[in-house]
Amino acid sequence: IFLFSELISVSLYNKPDLVKYIKLLSLTLPFSVLSGIVINIFKGFNVIKYKVLIDDFIVTVSKILLFLCCLVFGLGATGVIMSYLASRILGLIIGFILLLKIFPNVRDSNIKPDVNHREIISYSTPLFLSSFFTIFLNQTDILMLSYYQSPDQIGIYSIANRLSVLVFFIASSTFAIFSPAIAKLLGKGQYEDMEIFLNKISRLVLITTMPIFLIITIFSKEALTIFGKEFTAGNTALLILASSFLFNSLIGFAGQILGVMGRSKLMLINSLGASILNIVLNYVLIPRYGITGAAMATGFSIFAVNVARTIEIYILEDLSILKASLLKPFLVGIATGGAVLYLKQLLNYQVNLEYFVGFVIICLVLYCLLTWVLILNSEDKH
């Protein structure tokens, strides 16, 4: 990417100014990859606290602080990229230190590995390609918008996309935390216990994700206005993506289950199919509907691949992550959302900080009360 940055900028996007930014961003790739390896080692050995410490705290907080420094000192886009690079390097250094703490003998040359290289390559190659296509799937919308739309539209869509990802935050963290536990139950052959465990986790994820979804969708225009009035043009895209992430929070565990069950080839087929579907849908919808079309294409593609995975684990492993108990959180969410929207009209809601904070509190209190009365059982309350 570094060597072909000019070709990408000029020939593909016809934007020569991108050359230096592509070169700078390419420098972050080695550190991001190494950081990902370290994080996955922590996850594999069920040391989730180090994963959370590095990925969810150190990297995120340092990125935000450095980004604010860039704004204060007016360093522009170059400073933002360098802040991202610095946060990744910091996370990687701390990750290596913690890794040596867990495995102090890792530098001992007398320890010889005893592994079946052919078996590892046979399993990991499809998994690697699946991860590649998943990353490609998540970036296709931005790449194709860069070709069809103006930079301001891409900026609006990027903000809408970032806000919508907040809906998936709890689910993604939960997947990382509980994947080792699922693998442990699988290793013991406790399929019935694993299904019960999955249903409990899926229910918990939905209950905790719903208020985030409600706040982002009910107050979507207010959230976008924080970045500027022109960003409200991304409201429809935000609503579509947030809705997609809500459903994916519920059934996203299916991909993790396929992984721990060793079905890497099937994961590759799923990711490849979703990537092709996303490219086709973006190609058809972006020229006609702009950033809304990109949201429709990406939201549907991610939802479709997770539905496929859910069906696959049901057919192949006789595991179901969808139960009737998940219906109540949806109904409570609909009731809460309807009540807050009615109050917004009744009380002549105005777009300002006081109204926004007040209605967010009302939304959260109402949802918590309904959840306590209608959803949580005696075991949950205890």
VEXLOMI-329105 format. One record per residue (C-alpha): x negated, z, y. Coordinates in steps of 0.5 Angstrom, whole numbers, plus 500, padded with zeros to 3 digits. Layout:
BEGIN
+-----+-----+-----+
:  c1 :  c3 :  c2 :
+-----+-----+-----+
:   X :   Z :   Y :
...
+-----+-----+-----+
This chain:
BEGIN
+-----+-----+-----+
:  c1 :  c3 :  c2 :
+-----+-----+-----+
: 500 : 500 : 500 :
: 494 : 502 : 505 :
: 491 : 495 : 503 :
: 497 : 491 : 504 :
: 500 : 495 : 510 :
: 500 : 489 : 514 :
: 503 : 484 : 509 :
: 509 : 489 : 508 :
: 510 : 490 : 516 :
: 509 : 483 : 518 :
: 511 : 478 : 512 :
: 517 : 483 : 509 :
: 520 : 486 : 516 :
: 517 : 482 : 521 :
: 515 : 489 : 525 :
: 507 : 489 : 526 :
: 508 : 496 : 529 :
: 509 : 499 : 522 :
: 502 : 497 : 520 :
: 499 : 504 : 522 :
: 505 : 508 : 520 :
: 505 : 505 : 513 :
: 497 : 506 : 513 :
: 498 : 514 : 515 :
: 504 : 515 : 510 :
: 500 : 512 : 504 :
: 495 : 517 : 505 :
: 500 : 522 : 503 :
: 502 : 519 : 496 :
: 496 : 522 : 492 :
: 497 : 529 : 495 :
: 505 : 528 : 494 :
: 503 : 526 : 487 :
: 498 : 532 : 485 :
: 503 : 537 : 488 :
: 509 : 534 : 484 :
: 504 : 535 : 478 :
: 503 : 542 : 479 :
: 510 : 544 : 481 :
: 512 : 541 : 474 :
: 507 : 545 : 471 :
: 510 : 551 : 474 :
: 517 : 549 : 471 :
: 514 : 547 : 464 :
: 512 : 554 : 463 :
: 518 : 557 : 467 :
: 514 : 560 : 473 :
: 520 : 558 : 477 :
: 518 : 563 : 483 :
: 511 : 559 : 484 :
: 515 : 553 : 484 :
: 520 : 556 : 489 :
: 514 : 559 : 493 :
: 511 : 552 : 494 :
: 516 : 547 : 494 :
: 522 : 550 : 497 :
: 518 : 555 : 502 :
: 511 : 554 : 504 :
: 511 : 546 : 504 :
: 518 : 546 : 508 :
: 517 : 552 : 513 :
: 510 : 549 : 515 :
: 513 : 542 : 515 :
: 518 : 545 : 520 :
: 513 : 549 : 524 :
: 508 : 543 : 525 :
: 514 : 538 : 526 :
: 516 : 543 : 532 :
: 509 : 543 : 535 :
: 509 : 535 : 535 :
: 515 : 535 : 539 :
: 512 : 541 : 544 :
: 505 : 537 : 545 :
: 509 : 530 : 545 :
: 505 : 527 : 539 :
: 510 : 522 : 537 :
: 511 : 519 : 530 :
: 504 : 519 : 528 :
: 504 : 527 : 529 :
: 510 : 527 : 525 :
: 507 : 524 : 519 :
: 500 : 528 : 520 :
: 505 : 534 : 520 :
: 508 : 532 : 513 :
: 501 : 530 : 510 :
: 498 : 537 : 513 :
: 504 : 541 : 509 :
: 503 : 537 : 503 :
: 495 : 539 : 503 :
: 497 : 546 : 504 :
: 502 : 546 : 499 :
: 497 : 543 : 494 :
: 491 : 548 : 495 :
: 496 : 554 : 494 :
: 499 : 551 : 488 :
: 492 : 550 : 485 :
: 490 : 557 : 487 :
: 496 : 560 : 483 :
: 495 : 555 : 477 :
: 488 : 558 : 476 :
: 491 : 565 : 477 :
: 496 : 563 : 471 :
: 490 : 559 : 467 :
: 484 : 562 : 468 :
: 480 : 559 : 463 :
: 482 : 552 : 465 :
: 475 : 550 : 467 :
: 472 : 553 : 461 :
: 469 : 546 : 458 :
: 469 : 550 : 451 :
: 476 : 549 : 450 :
: 478 : 543 : 446 :
: 485 : 540 : 447 :
: 489 : 539 : 441 :
: 494 : 533 : 442 :
: 497 : 527 : 439 :
: 496 : 522 : 445 :
: 500 : 517 : 442 :
: 506 : 521 : 441 :
: 505 : 523 : 449 :
: 504 : 516 : 451 :
: 511 : 514 : 447 :
: 515 : 520 : 450 :
: 512 : 520 : 457 :
: 512 : 512 : 459 :
: 519 : 511 : 459 :
: 520 : 518 : 463 :
: 515 : 515 : 468 :
: 518 : 509 : 469 :
: 525 : 513 : 469 :
: 522 : 517 : 475 :
: 520 : 511 : 478 :
: 526 : 507 : 478 :
: 530 : 514 : 480 :
: 525 : 514 : 487 :
: 526 : 507 : 488 :
: 534 : 508 : 487 :
: 534 : 513 : 493 :
: 530 : 509 : 497 :
: 533 : 502 : 496 :
: 538 : 504 : 502 :
: 533 : 505 : 507 :
: 529 : 499 : 505 :
: 535 : 494 : 505 :
: 537 : 497 : 512 :
: 530 : 496 : 514 :
: 531 : 488 : 513 :
: 538 : 487 : 515 :
: 539 : 492 : 521 :
: 536 : 495 : 527 :
: 532 : 501 : 528 :
: 537 : 505 : 531 :
: 542 : 504 : 526 :
: 537 : 506 : 520 :
: 535 : 512 : 525 :
: 543 : 514 : 525 :
: 543 : 513 : 517 :
: 537 : 517 : 516 :
: 540 : 523 : 519 :
: 547 : 522 : 516 :
: 543 : 522 : 509 :
: 539 : 528 : 511 :
: 545 : 532 : 512 :
: 549 : 530 : 506 :
: 543 : 532 : 502 :
: 544 : 539 : 504 :
: 550 : 539 : 499 :
: 546 : 537 : 493 :
: 541 : 543 : 495 :
: 543 : 548 : 491 :
: 544 : 544 : 485 :
: 537 : 541 : 485 :
: 534 : 548 : 486 :
: 539 : 550 : 480 :
: 537 : 544 : 476 :
: 529 : 546 : 477 :
: 530 : 554 : 475 :
: 535 : 553 : 469 :
: 532 : 547 : 466 :
: 527 : 551 : 462 :
: 532 : 556 : 459 :
: 536 : 550 : 457 :
: 530 : 547 : 453 :
: 529 : 554 : 450 :
: 536 : 554 : 447 :
: 535 : 547 : 445 :
: 529 : 549 : 441 :
: 532 : 555 : 438 :
: 538 : 550 : 436 :
: 543 : 554 : 439 :
: 548 : 548 : 442 :
: 554 : 553 : 442 :
: 550 : 558 : 447 :
: 547 : 552 : 451 :
: 554 : 549 : 452 :
: 557 : 556 : 454 :
: 551 : 557 : 459 :
: 552 : 550 : 462 :
: 559 : 551 : 464 :
: 557 : 557 : 467 :
: 552 : 554 : 471 :
: 556 : 548 : 473 :
: 562 : 553 : 475 :
: 557 : 557 : 479 :
: 554 : 551 : 483 :
: 561 : 548 : 484 :
: 563 : 555 : 487 :
: 557 : 555 : 492 :
: 556 : 548 : 494 :
: 563 : 547 : 496 :
: 563 : 551 : 502 :
: 557 : 547 : 504 :
: 561 : 541 : 503 :
: 567 : 543 : 507 :
: 562 : 545 : 513 :
: 559 : 538 : 513 :
: 565 : 534 : 512 :
: 570 : 538 : 517 :
: 565 : 539 : 522 :
: 561 : 532 : 521 :
: 561 : 529 : 528 :
: 559 : 536 : 531 :
: 553 : 536 : 526 :
: 551 : 529 : 528 :
: 552 : 530 : 535 :
: 546 : 535 : 535 :
: 542 : 529 : 534 :
: 545 : 525 : 540 :
: 552 : 523 : 541 :
: 550 : 516 : 539 :
: 549 : 519 : 532 :
: 556 : 520 : 531 :
: 556 : 512 : 529 :
: 554 : 515 : 522 :
: 560 : 519 : 521 :
: 563 : 515 : 515 :
: 557 : 514 : 512 :
: 556 : 522 : 512 :
: 562 : 523 : 509 :
: 561 : 518 : 503 :
: 554 : 521 : 502 :
: 557 : 528 : 502 :
: 562 : 527 : 497 :
: 558 : 523 : 492 :
: 553 : 529 : 492 :
: 559 : 534 : 491 :
: 561 : 530 : 485 :
: 553 : 529 : 483 :
: 552 : 537 : 484 :
: 557 : 538 : 478 :
: 555 : 533 : 473 :
: 548 : 532 : 475 :
: 546 : 537 : 469 :
: 547 : 531 : 464 :
: 540 : 528 : 466 :
: 536 : 534 : 465 :
: 539 : 535 : 458 :
: 537 : 528 : 456 :
: 530 : 530 : 459 :
: 530 : 536 : 455 :
: 533 : 533 : 449 :
: 527 : 528 : 449 :
: 531 : 522 : 450 :
: 526 : 519 : 455 :
: 528 : 511 : 453 :
: 535 : 512 : 455 :
: 533 : 516 : 461 :
: 529 : 509 : 463 :
: 535 : 505 : 461 :
: 540 : 509 : 466 :
: 535 : 509 : 472 :
: 534 : 502 : 471 :
: 541 : 500 : 471 :
: 543 : 504 : 477 :
: 537 : 501 : 481 :
: 539 : 494 : 479 :
: 547 : 496 : 481 :
: 544 : 499 : 487 :
: 540 : 493 : 490 :
: 546 : 489 : 488 :
: 551 : 493 : 492 :
: 547 : 494 : 498 :
: 546 : 486 : 498 :
: 553 : 485 : 498 :
: 555 : 491 : 502 :
: 550 : 492 : 508 :
: 551 : 485 : 511 :
: 559 : 486 : 511 :
: 559 : 494 : 513 :
: 552 : 496 : 515 :
: 550 : 503 : 514 :
: 557 : 505 : 511 :
: 556 : 499 : 506 :
: 549 : 502 : 505 :
: 552 : 509 : 504 :
: 558 : 506 : 499 :
: 553 : 503 : 495 :
: 548 : 509 : 494 :
: 553 : 514 : 493 :
: 557 : 510 : 488 :
: 550 : 508 : 484 :
: 548 : 515 : 484 :
: 555 : 517 : 482 :
: 556 : 512 : 476 :
: 549 : 514 : 473 :
: 551 : 521 : 473 :
: 558 : 519 : 470 :
: 554 : 515 : 464 :
: 549 : 521 : 463 :
: 555 : 525 : 462 :
: 558 : 521 : 457 :
: 552 : 520 : 453 :
: 551 : 527 : 452 :
: 558 : 528 : 450 :
: 557 : 522 : 445 :
: 550 : 523 : 442 :
: 550 : 531 : 443 :
: 557 : 533 : 443 :
: 556 : 537 : 449 :
: 561 : 537 : 455 :
: 559 : 540 : 462 :
: 566 : 539 : 465 :
: 571 : 544 : 463 :
: 578 : 546 : 466 :
: 575 : 552 : 469 :
: 572 : 547 : 474 :
: 579 : 545 : 477 :
: 580 : 552 : 481 :
: 574 : 551 : 486 :
: 576 : 544 : 487 :
: 583 : 546 : 489 :
: 581 : 552 : 493 :
: 576 : 547 : 497 :
: 582 : 543 : 498 :
: 586 : 549 : 501 :
: 581 : 551 : 505 :
: 579 : 545 : 508 :
: 586 : 543 : 509 :
: 588 : 550 : 513 :
: 581 : 549 : 517 :
: 583 : 542 : 519 :
: 590 : 544 : 521 :
: 588 : 550 : 525 :
: 583 : 545 : 529 :
: 589 : 541 : 531 :
: 594 : 548 : 532 :
: 588 : 551 : 537 :
: 586 : 545 : 540 :
: 579 : 545 : 538 :
: 574 : 543 : 543 :
: 567 : 540 : 541 :
: 562 : 546 : 543 :
: 558 : 551 : 540 :
: 563 : 557 : 541 :
: 569 : 553 : 537 :
: 564 : 551 : 532 :
: 561 : 557 : 530 :
: 568 : 561 : 530 :
: 571 : 555 : 526 :
: 565 : 555 : 521 :
: 566 : 563 : 520 :
: 573 : 562 : 519 :
: 572 : 557 : 514 :
: 567 : 561 : 510 :
: 571 : 567 : 510 :
: 577 : 564 : 508 :
: 574 : 560 : 502 :
: 570 : 567 : 500 :
: 577 : 570 : 500 :
: 581 : 565 : 496 :
: 575 : 565 : 491 :
: 575 : 572 : 490 :
: 582 : 572 : 489 :
: 583 : 566 : 485 :
: 577 : 564 : 482 :
: 572 : 570 : 480 :
: 574 : 574 : 474 :
: 573 : 581 : 472 :
: 566 : 579 : 469 :
: 564 : 575 : 476 :
: 566 : 581 : 480 :
: 562 : 586 : 476 :
+-----+-----+-----+
